[in-house]
Amino acid sequence: MNLGVQHRFFERRLIISFNAIDPFTAQRYTTYTYGTNFNLESFNSSNTRNFRLSVSYQLNRVVQKSKLSEKDKKAALEKAKKA
């Protein structure tokens, strides 16, 4: 099981994230192999518990998406090519 939390501050310019990978249990495997002359029992356990804290800050201004329609964008590009 993985968990993650993210929060944004200062007009969405500072982002703090926390992630946890397998925070509660280790992964355990048991394998049984049977043959005519043998029985094999194998146990494997791996600790995959990881935690990550990341901080990012955007130095430049936040770029907002254009509200122009696709038709208006194409017209502006054609006008710019002609100039």
N, C-alpha and C positions, 0 to 999 in steps of 0.2 A: 504494500500500500504506500502511495506517495501523497504527500501533503504540500501545499504551497500557499503563501500569502503575499500579496503585493499591495503597497500603499504609495500614493503619490502626494507630494507636498509642493508648496511654493508654485502655484499655478501649473502643476503637472511637470515641472522641470526637474524635481528631485524624485527619484524612484528608489524605494527600499523593498527588497524582496527577500523572503525566507522560504527555503525549500527543505523538506525532510524526505529522505528515501529510506524505506523500511525502518521507521523509527521505533517500532515495538518488538519485532522478532527477527531472529536470524533465519536464513533459509536452510532447511534441513531436507536431505534426501536419503531414502533407504532403497536399496536395490537388492532383489533376490534373483539368483540365477541357479537353476537346477539342471543337472545333467545325469547321465546314467551312473557315473562313478563319483559324482561330487555334488556338493551344495555350497554355494557361495553367497554370503551375506555381506553387503557393503553399505557403510554409513558415511555420509558426507555432510558437512556443515560449513556454511560460509557466512561470515558476518558482513552483510552488505549495507549496514547502517551508515548513512551519510547525511550531513547537514551542510547547507550552503546559505550564506548571507551575502547579498550583493547590493551595492549602492551605486547608482549612476546619476549623473547630473548633466543636463543639457545646457551647454554654455551659450549657444546662439538662441535666437527667438524661435518660438514654436511656429512652424509653418502650417497654415491652415489650408485645407483643400479648397480648390476653386469651385465656385458655385455656377460656373458657366456650363451650358449644355454642350453636348458633343458637337452639335451643329455650329455653335458659336466658337468653339475651340478650333474647328477646322477652318472656319472663315478667318479667324485671327492668324492662323498659320499661313494660309494662302496670302493674306495681306502682307505678312512679314516677309514671305519669299519674294514678292513682287517689289518690295522696297529696297 
